[in-house]
Amino acid sequence: MLPETLPGLNLAQALERQDGDVAFVKSLLLVFASKHGEVDREIRQALSCGDREQAIRCVHTMKSVSSYIGATQLQTLATKLESVLKEEDEVQLKPLLADFSTEVGQVMASIDKLELEPA
Amino acid sequence: MTRHVVIIDDSDIDLKVLSAAIDACGMRASVFCNGIDANEVLFGEAVDLIILDVEMPFVHGTVKARILKEHPDTKDIPLLLISGKSAAEMQTLSEECGADGYITKPISRQHLCNTLRQFFADDQAASDNATSC
């Protein structure tokens, strides 16, 4: 069983996309935690190296990845961030990236909490 | 006969979601995180469908699609682009690179199954019509 929602995660939506396969959705959450938990840092690093294309790729990947785990707010922020990066809107970039980092932290905390709960 | 679908996508979670959906609808999936690694299967095995992500490092999905659609060994394998881009953008990209269609992310397991079954049914009907002419 999974709770329907946790902060940052709409698990009911994630489950619906995977025909109610709880074990599979849990495995997606674990992949997210192990492979994408530092995505905001990777984006910042790419930008600091002047590699905007890499930053855009990271954010673009996050759009679909976040949707599959039910991280709806993260998906919204990733969509906005991708636009801001493509438009080179430096004014919007900093606050949006800060919001994005906060949301990644929220999602990671929820996955952590879920992992500690008995199966 | 079990349909063999090759998926090329640089996102681990997308690959996992797509391959699970293909398994669930009774087809076989071979998954690759880039187009170059997929060549051994694409040029060495019978493949019924290619699902190709657009935004990939090194070789962009549309570039890979053009390569496959121009090569005599792979030009007849149906190829669907997949991306989180809008349907309008995907329609344009598909036409430009010669893809046979597109899928927009995110996609549910059920929706992907339905899409693929419909795609193969249409493909079979077109093939039957061509044979009867």
gemmi code that builds the backbone of each chain (N, CA, C; Angstrom):
import gemmi

chains = {
    "A": [
        ("MET", (0.838, -1.209, 0.000), (0.000, 0.000, 0.000), (0.874, 1.260, 0.000)),
        ("LEU", (0.352, 2.285, -0.652), (1.026, 3.585, -0.633), (0.008, 4.628, -0.183)),
        ("PRO", (0.444, 5.634, 0.569), (-0.488, 6.735, 0.856), (-0.831, 7.438, -0.460)),
        ("GLU", (-2.024, 8.035, -0.547), (-2.407, 8.689, -1.814), (-1.516, 9.878, -2.134)),
        ("THR", (-1.194, 10.635, -1.082), (-0.311, 11.784, -1.297), (0.693, 11.892, -0.160)),
        ("LEU", (1.811, 12.480, -0.478), (2.818, 12.893, 0.485), (3.265, 14.261, -0.005)),
        ("PRO", (3.874, 15.086, 0.843), (4.306, 16.388, 0.339), (5.153, 16.254, -0.927)),
        ("GLY", (4.694, 16.888, -1.992), (5.428, 16.850, -3.267), (5.108, 15.665, -4.148)),
        ("LEU", (4.348, 14.711, -3.642), (4.078, 13.495, -4.429), (2.582, 13.179, -4.489)),
        ("ASN", (2.033, 13.098, -5.674), (0.666, 12.631, -5.868), (0.763, 11.161, -6.288)),
        ("LEU", (0.790, 10.297, -5.279), (1.035, 8.872, -5.562), (-0.164, 8.207, -6.222)),
        ("ALA", (-1.356, 8.742, -5.982), (-2.543, 8.184, -6.648), (-2.401, 8.338, -8.159)),
        ("GLN", (-1.894, 9.496, -8.574), (-1.704, 9.732, -10.015), (-0.615, 8.806, -10.581)),
        ("ALA", (0.477, 8.659, -9.824), (1.558, 7.776, -10.286), (1.051, 6.342, -10.425)),
        ("LEU", (0.269, 5.907, -9.452), (-0.271, 4.539, -9.491), (-1.233, 4.343, -10.661)),
        ("GLU", (-2.038, 5.359, -10.915), (-3.012, 5.257, -12.020), (-2.279, 5.041, -13.342)),
        ("ARG", (-1.162, 5.762, -13.522), (-0.395, 5.633, -14.776), (0.191, 4.233, -14.937)),
        ("GLN", (0.434, 3.534, -13.794), (1.075, 2.215, -13.866), (0.097, 1.102, -13.506)),
        ("ASP", (-1.167, 1.307, -13.821), (-2.199, 0.277, -13.592), (-2.214, -0.215, -12.143)),
        ("GLY", (-1.934, 0.670, -11.185), (-2.006, 0.282, -9.769), (-0.876, -0.587, -9.280)),
        ("ASP", (0.209, -0.643, -10.030), (1.337, -1.508, -9.678), (2.210, -0.827, -8.595)),
        ("VAL", (1.881, -1.135, -7.319), (2.537, -0.473, -6.183), (4.043, -0.735, -6.165)),
        ("ALA", (4.425, -1.997, -6.362), (5.859, -2.338, -6.310), (6.623, -1.584, -7.395)),
        ("PHE", (5.997, -1.442, -8.556), (6.675, -0.760, -9.654), (6.847, 0.730, -9.353)),
        ("VAL", (5.790, 1.350, -8.835), (5.887, 2.785, -8.493), (6.941, 2.994, -7.406)),
        ("LYS", (6.990, 2.080, -6.434), (8.029, 2.187, -5.399), (9.420, 2.091, -6.025)),
        ("SER", (9.562, 1.205, -7.016), (10.879, 1.060, -7.650), (11.253, 2.335, -8.416)),
        ("LEU", (10.253, 3.013, -9.006), (10.523, 4.283, -9.699), (10.996, 5.343, -8.695)),
        ("LEU", (10.357, 5.355, -7.528), (10.741, 6.326, -6.494), (12.191, 6.094, -6.043)),
        ("LEU", (12.571, 4.821, -5.940), (13.944, 4.514, -5.526), (14.951, 4.924, -6.598)),
        ("VAL", (14.583, 4.694, -7.871), (15.483, 5.122, -8.958), (15.622, 6.645, -8.928)),
        ("PHE", (14.495, 7.316, -8.708), (14.548, 8.785, -8.639), (15.508, 9.217, -7.531)),
        ("ALA", (15.322, 8.610, -6.361), (16.142, 9.008, -5.207), (17.628, 8.754, -5.455)),
        ("SER", (17.939, 7.614, -6.087), (19.358, 7.278, -6.251), (20.004, 7.986, -7.443)),
        ("LYS", (19.220, 8.288, -8.482), (19.827, 8.852, -9.699), (19.534, 10.332, -9.936)),
        ("HIS", (18.446, 10.828, -9.363), (18.037, 12.201, -9.708), (17.935, 13.133, -8.496)),
        ("GLY", (18.324, 12.633, -7.352), (18.175, 13.419, -6.126), (19.036, 14.671, -6.084)),
        ("GLU", (20.060, 14.709, -6.933), (20.934, 15.893, -6.939), (20.821, 16.645, -8.264)),
        ("VAL", (19.681, 16.529, -8.900), (19.522, 17.135, -10.231), (19.709, 18.648, -10.191)),
        ("ASP", (19.249, 19.283, -9.113), (19.410, 20.749, -9.027), (20.889, 21.142, -8.980)),
        ("ARG", (21.675, 20.329, -8.267), (23.111, 20.597, -8.204), (23.753, 20.390, -9.586)),
        ("GLU", (23.301, 19.349, -10.294), (23.842, 19.096, -11.637), (23.520, 20.260, -12.586)),
        ("ILE", (22.315, 20.808, -12.443), (21.924, 21.942, -13.296), (22.807, 23.152, -12.986)),
        ("ARG", (23.003, 23.413, -11.695), (23.851, 24.555, -11.299), (25.287, 24.367, -11.789)),
        ("GLN", (25.761, 23.135, -11.687), (27.133, 22.854, -12.110), (27.282, 23.068, -13.619)),
        ("ALA", (26.295, 22.578, -14.368), (26.334, 22.761, -15.830), (26.335, 24.248, -16.174)),
        ("LEU", (25.498, 25.014, -15.483), (25.422, 26.456, -15.762), (26.728, 27.159, -15.385)),
        ("SER", (27.323, 26.727, -14.275), (28.570, 27.385, -13.856), (29.708, 27.062, -14.828)),
        ("CYS", (29.592, 25.938, -15.550), (30.599, 25.582, -16.559), (30.242, 26.166, -17.926)),
        ("GLY", (29.154, 26.909, -17.978), (28.727, 27.508, -19.249), (28.047, 26.524, -20.185)),
        ("ASP", (27.668, 25.360, -19.660), (27.036, 24.338, -20.499), (25.511, 24.414, -20.347)),
        ("ARG", (24.920, 25.393, -20.978), (23.473, 25.596, -20.872), (22.704, 24.426, -21.494)),
        ("GLU", (23.240, 23.853, -22.574), (22.569, 22.721, -23.229), (22.412, 21.548, -22.263)),
        ("GLN", (23.453, 21.284, -21.495), (23.390, 20.183, -20.524), (22.349, 20.490, -19.442)),
        ("ALA", (22.319, 21.756, -19.009), (21.333, 22.157, -17.997), (19.917, 21.950, -18.537)),
        ("ILE", (19.705, 22.328, -19.789), (18.377, 22.168, -20.403), (18.017, 20.676, -20.507)),
        ("ARG", (19.007, 19.859, -20.856), (18.739, 18.411, -20.965), (18.321, 17.829, -19.614)),
        ("CYS", (19.035, 18.242, -18.557), (18.700, 17.757, -17.201), (17.258, 18.134, -16.839)),
        ("VAL", (16.904, 19.382, -17.113), (15.563, 19.867, -16.762), (14.507, 19.167, -17.627)),
        ("HIS", (14.835, 18.981, -18.894), (13.890, 18.327, -19.806), (13.604, 16.890, -19.341)),
        ("THR", (14.654, 16.180, -18.972), (14.483, 14.811, -18.461), (13.609, 14.824, -17.216)),
        ("MET", (13.825, 15.834, -16.375), (13.080, 15.914, -15.118), (11.580, 16.091, -15.357)),
        ("LYS", (11.220, 16.694, -16.480), (9.792, 16.882, -16.778), (9.057, 15.545, -16.831)),
        ("SER", (9.612, 14.591, -17.555), (8.899, 13.306, -17.647), (9.138, 12.435, -16.426)),
        ("VAL", (10.367, 12.451, -15.913), (10.684, 11.633, -14.744), (9.779, 12.009, -13.567)),
        ("SER", (9.625, 13.313, -13.326), (8.813, 13.759, -12.188), (7.347, 13.368, -12.373)),
        ("SER", (6.893, 13.386, -13.618), (5.486, 13.035, -13.841), (5.229, 11.561, -13.522)),
        ("TYR", (6.215, 10.693, -13.795), (6.011, 9.262, -13.551), (5.996, 8.911, -12.064)),
        ("ILE", (6.605, 9.767, -11.235), (6.543, 9.486, -9.785), (5.464, 10.330, -9.099)),
        ("GLY", (4.708, 11.064, -9.878), (3.617, 11.867, -9.302), (4.093, 13.163, -8.658)),
        ("ALA", (5.299, 13.598, -9.002), (5.829, 14.852, -8.441), (5.321, 16.013, -9.306)),
        ("THR", (4.052, 16.350, -9.122), (3.390, 17.288, -10.040), (3.953, 18.711, -9.952)),
        ("GLN", (4.250, 19.164, -8.729), (4.799, 20.520, -8.594), (6.210, 20.591, -9.190)),
        ("LEU", (6.961, 19.528, -9.006), (8.317, 19.492, -9.576), (8.229, 19.510, -11.106)),
        ("GLN", (7.254, 18.812, -11.642), (7.058, 18.789, -13.101), (6.733, 20.207, -13.610)),
        ("THR", (5.847, 20.902, -12.871), (5.487, 22.275, -13.258), (6.718, 23.180, -13.234)),
        ("LEU", (7.507, 23.060, -12.167), (8.702, 23.895, -12.050), (9.730, 23.554, -13.130)),
        ("ALA", (9.860, 22.262, -13.448), (10.808, 21.851, -14.497), (10.388, 22.431, -15.845)),
        ("THR", (9.088, 22.442, -16.101), (8.580, 22.999, -17.367), (8.909, 24.492, -17.458)),
        ("LYS", (8.685, 25.215, -16.336), (8.983, 26.658, -16.323), (10.492, 26.896, -16.459)),
        ("LEU", (11.247, 26.080, -15.745), (12.705, 26.237, -15.765), (13.268, 25.997, -17.171)),
        ("GLU", (12.713, 25.020, -17.855), (13.173, 24.748, -19.222), (12.937, 25.979, -20.117)),
        ("SER", (11.760, 26.592, -19.976), (11.461, 27.790, -20.778), (12.427, 28.920, -20.452)),
        ("VAL", (12.642, 29.144, -19.149), (13.521, 30.233, -18.712), (14.957, 30.011, -19.208)),
        ("LEU", (15.400, 28.761, -19.163), (16.757, 28.460, -19.639), (16.866, 28.671, -21.147)),
        ("LYS", (15.847, 28.248, -21.871), (15.879, 28.403, -23.337), (15.810, 29.880, -23.733)),
        ("GLU", (15.024, 30.643, -22.967), (14.874, 32.078, -23.282), (16.014, 32.912, -22.700)),
        ("GLU", (16.903, 32.258, -21.957), (18.030, 32.938, -21.308), (17.556, 34.112, -20.448)),
        ("ASP", (16.465, 33.871, -19.726), (15.895, 34.880, -18.841), (16.593, 34.785, -17.482)),
        ("GLU", (17.686, 35.504, -17.354), (18.521, 35.395, -16.153), (17.826, 35.951, -14.907)),
        ("VAL", (16.888, 36.873, -15.087), (16.174, 37.461, -13.939), (15.304, 36.391, -13.260)),
        ("GLN", (14.614, 35.620, -14.064), (13.718, 34.578, -13.534), (14.473, 33.333, -13.071)),
        ("LEU", (15.640, 33.132, -13.655), (16.355, 31.873, -13.432), (16.679, 31.608, -11.949)),
        ("LYS", (17.233, 32.594, -11.286), (17.708, 32.372, -9.916), (16.567, 31.990, -8.956)),
        ("PRO", (15.485, 32.774, -8.900), (14.406, 32.380, -7.975), (13.746, 31.046, -8.361)),
        ("LEU", (13.644, 30.817, -9.662), (13.009, 29.570, -10.110), (13.866, 28.355, -9.758)),
        ("LEU", (15.154, 28.512, -9.930), (16.071, 27.419, -9.576), (16.034, 27.160, -8.069)),
        ("ALA", (15.870, 28.229, -7.298), (15.757, 28.073, -5.832), (14.484, 27.292, -5.486)),
        ("ASP", (13.371, 27.642, -6.139), (12.106, 26.911, -5.909), (12.246, 25.446, -6.331)),
        ("PHE", (12.928, 25.249, -7.446), (13.138, 23.893, -7.973), (13.928, 23.058, -6.956)),
        ("SER", (14.978, 23.648, -6.394), (15.799, 22.946, -5.391), (14.973, 22.584, -4.158)),
        ("THR", (14.158, 23.531, -3.725), (13.310, 23.286, -2.553), (12.369, 22.111, -2.824)),
        ("GLU", (11.816, 22.088, -4.027), (10.857, 21.030, -4.372), (11.549, 19.674, -4.487)),
        ("VAL", (12.749, 19.669, -5.058), (13.498, 18.399, -5.122), (13.721, 17.889, -3.694)),
        ("GLY", (14.081, 18.795, -2.795), (14.289, 18.418, -1.391), (13.022, 17.853, -0.766)),
        ("GLN", (11.895, 18.485, -1.082), (10.605, 18.022, -0.560), (10.284, 16.600, -1.042)),
        ("VAL", (10.488, 16.389, -2.336), (10.214, 15.068, -2.922), (11.136, 14.016, -2.310)),
        ("MET", (12.407, 14.361, -2.163), (13.366, 13.412, -1.587), (12.993, 13.077, -0.135)),
        ("ALA", (12.552, 14.082, 0.613), (12.160, 13.837, 2.013), (10.954, 12.896, 2.065)),
        ("SER", (10.022, 13.080, 1.132), (8.840, 12.210, 1.105), (9.207, 10.778, 0.738)),
        ("ILE", (10.129, 10.630, -0.207), (10.566, 9.269, -0.578), (11.265, 8.629, 0.621)),
        ("ASP", (12.074, 9.409, 1.300), (12.780, 8.917, 2.486), (11.770, 8.433, 3.533)),
        ("LYS", (10.748, 9.245, 3.755), (9.724, 8.907, 4.751), (8.996, 7.615, 4.351)),
        ("LEU", (8.691, 7.526, 3.080), (7.987, 6.341, 2.556), (8.820, 5.075, 2.757)),
        ("GLU", (10.113, 5.204, 2.540), (11.005, 4.057, 2.672), (11.080, 3.551, 4.109)),
        ("LEU", (10.876, 4.478, 5.070), (10.980, 4.092, 6.474), (9.712, 3.433, 6.999)),
        ("GLU", (8.632, 3.578, 6.206), (7.366, 2.998, 6.656), (7.362, 1.486, 6.425)),
        ("PRO", (6.745, 0.723, 7.303), (6.687, -0.725, 7.088), (5.886, -1.055, 5.838)),
        ("ALA", (6.309, -2.103, 5.129), (5.639, -2.483, 3.865), (4.235, -2.969, 4.152)),
    ],
    "B": [
        ("MET", (3.306, -14.473, -32.932), (4.698, -14.213, -32.619), (4.818, -12.954, -31.756)),
        ("THR", (5.698, -13.025, -30.757), (5.861, -11.876, -29.852), (6.530, -10.712, -30.585)),
        ("ARG", (5.907, -9.546, -30.504), (6.472, -8.344, -31.125), (7.730, -7.909, -30.368)),
        ("HIS", (8.717, -7.479, -31.117), (9.979, -7.030, -30.515), (10.102, -5.512, -30.702)),
        ("VAL", (10.128, -4.805, -29.581), (10.179, -3.340, -29.616), (11.514, -2.862, -29.045)),
        ("VAL", (12.216, -2.045, -29.807), (13.467, -1.453, -29.321), (13.167, -0.034, -28.820)),
        ("ILE", (13.556, 0.230, -27.570), (13.343, 1.562, -26.982), (14.704, 2.220, -26.771)),
        ("ILE", (14.818, 3.447, -27.240), (16.061, 4.204, -27.047), (15.710, 5.509, -26.332)),
        ("ASP", (16.189, 5.644, -25.096), (15.854, 6.820, -24.291), (16.954, 6.988, -23.250)),
        ("ASP", (17.412, 8.211, -23.060), (18.520, 8.413, -22.116), (18.048, 8.542, -20.672)),
        ("SER", (16.743, 8.512, -20.442), (16.234, 8.618, -19.070), (15.951, 7.228, -18.503)),
        ("ASP", (16.614, 6.899, -17.392), (16.448, 5.566, -16.797), (14.995, 5.287, -16.392)),
        ("ILE", (14.339, 6.295, -15.840), (12.954, 6.075, -15.394), (12.024, 5.902, -16.599)),
        ("ASP", (12.247, 6.683, -17.640), (11.423, 6.514, -18.844), (11.620, 5.124, -19.456)),
        ("LEU", (12.864, 4.663, -19.491), (13.133, 3.321, -20.037), (12.410, 2.258, -19.218)),
        ("LYS", (12.459, 2.428, -17.902), (11.823, 1.461, -16.994), (10.299, 1.450, -17.212)),
        ("VAL", (9.721, 2.635, -17.318), (8.266, 2.753, -17.507), (7.854, 2.150, -18.851)),
        ("LEU", (8.578, 2.494, -19.893), (8.209, 2.021, -21.232), (8.388, 0.511, -21.359)),
        ("SER", (9.504, -0.017, -20.825), (9.721, -1.461, -20.971), (8.706, -2.257, -20.148)),
        ("ALA", (8.333, -1.732, -18.964), (7.318, -2.426, -18.152), (5.974, -2.436, -18.879)),
        ("ALA", (5.659, -1.328, -19.533), (4.385, -1.252, -20.268), (4.379, -2.233, -21.437)),
        ("ILE", (5.508, -2.335, -22.112), (5.592, -3.243, -23.267), (5.513, -4.703, -22.802)),
        ("ASP", (6.185, -5.013, -21.713), (6.064, -6.355, -21.115), (4.606, -6.647, -20.777)),
        ("ALA", (3.951, -5.650, -20.150), (2.563, -5.851, -19.703), (1.620, -6.092, -20.865)),
        ("CYS", (1.952, -5.581, -22.046), (1.031, -5.847, -23.169), (1.527, -7.003, -24.036)),
        ("GLY", (2.396, -7.835, -23.463), (2.756, -9.100, -24.110), (3.762, -8.968, -25.234)),
        ("MET", (4.511, -7.876, -25.246), (5.556, -7.704, -26.258), (6.918, -7.774, -25.585)),
        ("ARG", (7.965, -7.869, -26.394), (9.332, -7.952, -25.849), (10.045, -6.626, -26.086)),
        ("ALA", (10.697, -6.128, -25.039), (11.390, -4.846, -25.170), (12.901, -5.025, -25.048)),
        ("SER", (13.642, -4.356, -25.939), (15.089, -4.219, -25.775), (15.341, -2.746, -25.526)),
        ("VAL", (16.056, -2.430, -24.436), (16.192, -1.016, -24.069), (17.643, -0.546, -24.151)),
        ("PHE", (17.802, 0.690, -24.623), (19.132, 1.289, -24.768), (19.073, 2.755, -24.366)),
        ("CYS", (20.163, 3.215, -23.733), (20.164, 4.619, -23.304), (20.778, 5.544, -24.341)),
        ("ASN", (21.249, 4.998, -25.456), (21.651, 5.856, -26.573), (21.546, 5.079, -27.879)),
        ("GLY", (21.512, 5.820, -28.968), (21.274, 5.217, -30.276), (22.420, 4.353, -30.769)),
        ("ILE", (23.622, 4.663, -30.335), (24.784, 3.903, -30.828), (24.765, 2.486, -30.245)),
        ("ASP", (24.486, 2.384, -28.945), (24.425, 1.059, -28.309), (23.325, 0.187, -28.917)),
        ("ALA", (22.299, 0.828, -29.456), (21.170, 0.063, -30.008), (21.487, -0.568, -31.366)),
        ("ASN", (22.565, -0.119, -31.995), (22.839, -0.569, -33.373), (22.985, -2.080, -33.507)),
        ("GLU", (23.593, -2.713, -32.501), (23.816, -4.164, -32.593), (22.490, -4.905, -32.757)),
        ("VAL", (21.483, -4.484, -31.996), (20.166, -5.130, -32.098), (19.433, -4.650, -33.343)),
        ("LEU", (19.487, -3.357, -33.617), (18.756, -2.802, -34.764), (19.227, -3.426, -36.088)),
        ("PHE", (20.530, -3.710, -36.162), (21.074, -4.247, -37.416), (21.341, -5.746, -37.345)),
        ("GLY", (21.014, -6.357, -36.179), (21.330, -7.779, -36.052), (20.153, -8.666, -35.704)),
        ("GLU", (19.022, -8.073, -35.334), (17.865, -8.882, -34.934), (16.614, -8.411, -35.661)),
        ("ALA", (15.580, -9.257, -35.612), (14.286, -8.842, -36.171), (13.634, -7.865, -35.196)),
        ("VAL", (13.314, -6.689, -35.672), (12.715, -5.650, -34.822), (11.393, -5.215, -35.448)),
        ("ASP", (10.346, -5.171, -34.633), (9.022, -4.806, -35.156), (8.720, -3.319, -35.021)),
        ("LEU", (9.375, -2.664, -34.060), (9.083, -1.241, -33.837), (10.237, -0.607, -33.056)),
        ("ILE", (10.513, 0.643, -33.398), (11.515, 1.414, -32.643), (10.796, 2.588, -31.979)),
        ("ILE", (11.028, 2.758, -30.672), (10.538, 3.948, -29.966), (11.778, 4.761, -29.593)),
        ("LEU", (11.850, 5.969, -30.109), (13.083, 6.753, -30.028), (12.839, 8.106, -29.371)),
        ("ASP", (13.559, 8.349, -28.286), (13.450, 9.636, -27.586), (14.075, 10.737, -28.454)),
        ("VAL", (13.506, 11.921, -28.382), (14.003, 13.032, -29.210), (15.234, 13.679, -28.589)),
        ("GLU", (15.113, 14.076, -27.313), (16.193, 14.834, -26.666), (17.206, 13.878, -26.059)),
        ("MET", (18.280, 13.621, -26.809), (19.318, 12.744, -26.270), (20.691, 13.356, -26.508)),
        ("PRO", (21.642, 13.065, -25.606), (22.990, 13.589, -25.826), (23.685, 12.861, -26.980)),
        ("PHE", (24.733, 13.421, -27.472), (25.577, 12.847, -28.542), (24.835, 12.810, -29.882)),
        ("VAL", (23.931, 11.862, -30.057), (23.171, 11.815, -31.317), (21.715, 12.126, -30.993)),
        ("HIS", (21.245, 13.264, -31.474), (19.864, 13.687, -31.233), (18.901, 12.670, -31.857)),
        ("GLY", (17.728, 12.508, -31.234), (16.772, 11.511, -31.710), (16.362, 11.697, -33.164)),
        ("THR", (16.188, 12.938, -33.589), (15.764, 13.155, -34.983), (16.889, 12.820, -35.969)),
        ("VAL", (18.125, 13.031, -35.528), (19.271, 12.671, -36.391), (19.329, 11.151, -36.527)),
        ("LYS", (19.153, 10.466, -35.386), (19.164, 8.988, -35.404), (18.012, 8.458, -36.274)),
        ("ALA", (16.860, 9.108, -36.163), (15.698, 8.672, -36.957), (16.008, 8.765, -38.449)),
        ("ARG", (16.622, 9.875, -38.850), (16.965, 10.052, -40.275), (17.947, 8.973, -40.736)),
        ("ILE", (18.938, 8.695, -39.891), (19.935, 7.667, -40.234), (19.225, 6.324, -40.461)),
        ("LEU", (18.329, 5.969, -39.528), (17.637, 4.672, -39.621), (16.685, 4.625, -40.808)),
        ("LYS", (16.044, 5.748, -41.100), (15.082, 5.773, -42.201), (15.758, 5.826, -43.569)),
        ("GLU", (17.060, 6.138, -43.578), (17.788, 6.166, -44.853), (18.558, 4.873, -45.096)),
        ("HIS", (18.754, 4.082, -44.028), (19.555, 2.856, -44.188), (18.683, 1.718, -44.729)),
        ("PRO", (19.171, 1.000, -45.741), (18.340, -0.072, -46.328), (17.926, -1.157, -45.339)),
        ("ASP", (18.738, -1.414, -44.320), (18.418, -2.487, -43.361), (17.357, -2.082, -42.350)),
        ("THR", (17.174, -0.786, -42.131), (16.266, -0.350, -41.063), (15.139, 0.575, -41.533)),
        ("LYS", (15.184, 0.970, -42.800), (14.210, 1.981, -43.262), (12.759, 1.501, -43.182)),
        ("ASP", (12.538, 0.174, -43.219), (11.168, -0.327, -43.185), (10.661, -0.653, -41.776)),
        ("ILE", (11.512, -0.488, -40.770), (11.059, -0.731, -39.393), (10.258, 0.491, -38.942)),
        ("PRO", (9.015, 0.298, -38.518), (8.244, 1.450, -38.032), (8.962, 2.138, -36.876)),
        ("LEU", (8.927, 3.454, -36.890), (9.662, 4.219, -35.875), (8.749, 5.312, -35.300)),
        ("LEU", (8.615, 5.294, -33.975), (7.831, 6.330, -33.297), (8.761, 7.187, -32.453)),
        ("LEU", (8.662, 8.502, -32.605), (9.414, 9.400, -31.732), (8.670, 9.519, -30.407)),
        ("ILE", (9.403, 9.770, -29.332), (8.753, 10.009, -28.036), (9.438, 11.192, -27.355)),
        ("SER", (8.644, 12.037, -26.730), (9.200, 13.217, -26.041), (8.121, 13.868, -25.184)),
        ("GLY", (8.555, 14.747, -24.313), (7.618, 15.544, -23.524), (7.192, 16.815, -24.249)),
        ("LYS", (7.601, 16.963, -25.508), (7.201, 18.146, -26.284), (5.713, 18.088, -26.607)),
        ("SER", (5.179, 19.214, -27.097), (3.752, 19.259, -27.439), (3.469, 18.394, -28.671)),
        ("ALA", (2.204, 18.021, -28.839), (1.809, 17.196, -29.987), (2.128, 17.918, -31.302)),
        ("ALA", (1.917, 19.238, -31.320), (2.176, 19.998, -32.554), (3.665, 19.943, -32.910)),
        ("GLU", (4.517, 20.131, -31.899), (5.969, 20.063, -32.144), (6.369, 18.666, -32.622)),
        ("MET", (5.766, 17.655, -31.996), (6.115, 16.276, -32.344), (5.671, 15.913, -33.751)),
        ("GLN", (4.512, 16.431, -34.138), (4.018, 16.186, -35.497), (5.024, 16.730, -36.514)),
        ("THR", (5.483, 17.953, -36.277), (6.444, 18.590, -37.191), (7.754, 17.810, -37.225)),
        ("LEU", (8.278, 17.479, -36.033), (9.551, 16.743, -35.964), (9.443, 15.386, -36.667)),
        ("SER", (8.316, 14.695, -36.441), (8.130, 13.369, -37.049), (8.158, 13.463, -38.567)),
        ("GLU", (7.455, 14.469, -39.083), (7.413, 14.638, -40.540), (8.792, 14.977, -41.086)),
        ("GLU", (9.510, 15.828, -40.357), (10.833, 16.270, -40.837), (11.855, 15.133, -40.897)),
        ("CYS", (11.763, 14.192, -39.942), (12.808, 13.160, -39.898), (12.325, 11.810, -40.447)),
        ("GLY", (11.101, 11.766, -40.943), (10.612, 10.539, -41.577), (10.077, 9.496, -40.616)),
        ("ALA", (9.820, 9.891, -39.361), (9.258, 8.933, -38.396), (7.821, 8.580, -38.789)),
        ("ASP", (7.368, 7.415, -38.306), (6.025, 6.949, -38.670), (4.957, 7.480, -37.716)),
        ("GLY", (5.375, 8.164, -36.664), (4.415, 8.710, -35.715), (5.141, 9.160, -34.463)),
        ("TYR", (4.376, 9.487, -33.447), (5.005, 9.969, -32.216), (4.139, 9.631, -31.003)),
        ("ILE", (4.786, 9.654, -29.844), (4.111, 9.453, -28.557), (4.551, 10.623, -27.677)),
        ("THR", (3.622, 11.207, -26.929), (4.021, 12.280, -26.017), (4.062, 11.747, -24.581)),
        ("LYS", (5.090, 12.171, -23.850), (5.250, 11.804, -22.434), (4.518, 12.828, -21.571)),
        ("PRO", (4.085, 12.466, -20.382), (4.115, 11.113, -19.831), (2.990, 10.266, -20.430)),
        ("ILE", (3.212, 8.965, -20.455), (2.186, 8.070, -21.002), (1.872, 6.994, -19.964)),
        ("SER", (0.614, 6.625, -19.855), (0.259, 5.576, -18.902), (0.513, 4.215, -19.551)),
        ("ARG", (0.642, 3.213, -18.713), (0.875, 1.841, -19.184), (-0.242, 1.424, -20.159)),
        ("GLN", (-1.493, 1.709, -19.742), (-2.641, 1.317, -20.547), (-2.661, 2.058, -21.882)),
        ("HIS", (-2.356, 3.344, -21.815), (-2.374, 4.151, -23.048), (-1.314, 3.679, -24.030)),
        ("LEU", (-0.124, 3.347, -23.513), (0.941, 2.877, -24.417), (0.541, 1.553, -25.062)),
        ("CYS", (-0.018, 0.640, -24.259), (-0.472, -0.652, -24.809), (-1.485, -0.430, -25.927)),
        ("ASN", (-2.465, 0.422, -25.634), (-3.507, 0.680, -26.632), (-2.909, 1.291, -27.901)),
        ("THR", (-1.982, 2.221, -27.703), (-1.350, 2.887, -28.851), (-0.592, 1.870, -29.710)),
        ("LEU", (0.180, 1.001, -29.054), (0.986, 0.037, -29.810), (0.110, -1.004, -30.503)),
        ("ARG", (-0.917, -1.470, -29.791), (-1.811, -2.469, -30.411), (-2.493, -1.864, -31.637)),
        ("GLN", (-2.951, -0.625, -31.490), (-3.592, 0.062, -32.618), (-2.590, 0.252, -33.752)),
        ("PHE", (-1.367, 0.628, -33.389), (-0.339, 0.873, -34.401), (-0.075, -0.409, -35.193)),
        ("PHE", (0.079, -1.540, -34.489), (0.364, -2.795, -35.183), (-0.837, -3.259, -35.998)),
        ("ALA", (-2.044, -3.007, -35.495), (-3.256, -3.395, -36.250), (-3.326, -2.602, -37.549)),
        ("ASP", (-3.068, -1.294, -37.468), (-3.103, -0.448, -38.667), (-2.010, -0.853, -39.646)),
        ("ASP", (-0.827, -1.144, -39.092), (0.319, -1.528, -39.917), (0.017, -2.828, -40.673)),
        ("GLN", (-0.621, -3.783, -39.940), (-0.971, -5.071, -40.546), (-2.004, -4.867, -41.647)),
        ("ALA", (-2.993, -4.009, -41.378), (-4.046, -3.751, -42.371), (-3.446, -3.134, -43.628)),
        ("ALA", (-2.510, -2.188, -43.430), (-1.868, -1.536, -44.582), (-1.066, -2.559, -45.389)),
        ("SER", (-0.388, -3.445, -44.656), (0.420, -4.471, -45.309), (-0.468, -5.441, -46.095)),
        ("ASP", (-1.604, -5.841, -45.490), (-2.545, -6.746, -46.154), (-3.102, -6.105, -47.425)),
        ("ASN", (-3.437, -4.819, -47.334), (-3.960, -4.103, -48.499), (-2.935, -4.045, -49.618)),
        ("ALA", (-1.683, -3.796, -49.234), (-0.616, -3.700, -50.227), (-0.436, -5.052, -50.917)),
        ("THR", (-0.540, -6.145, -50.134), (-0.376, -7.488, -50.681), (-1.507, -7.818, -51.655)),
        ("SER", (-2.742, -7.414, -51.279), (-3.892, -7.776, -52.107), (-3.939, -6.982, -53.409)),
        ("CYS", (-3.208, -5.860, -53.479), (-3.228, -5.052, -54.714), (-2.326, -5.664, -55.722)),
    ],
}
model = gemmi.Model(1)
for chain_id, residues in chains.items():
    chain = gemmi.Chain(chain_id)
    for i, (resn, *xyz) in enumerate(residues, 1):
        res = gemmi.Residue()
        res.name, res.seqid = resn, gemmi.SeqId(i, " ")
        for name, pos in zip(("N", "CA", "C"), xyz):
            atom = gemmi.Atom()
            atom.name, atom.element = name, gemmi.Element(name[0])
            atom.pos, atom.b_iso = gemmi.Position(*pos), 0.0
            res.add_atom(atom)
        chain.add_residue(res)
    model.add_chain(chain)
structure = gemmi.Structure()
structure.add_model(model)
structure.setup_entities()
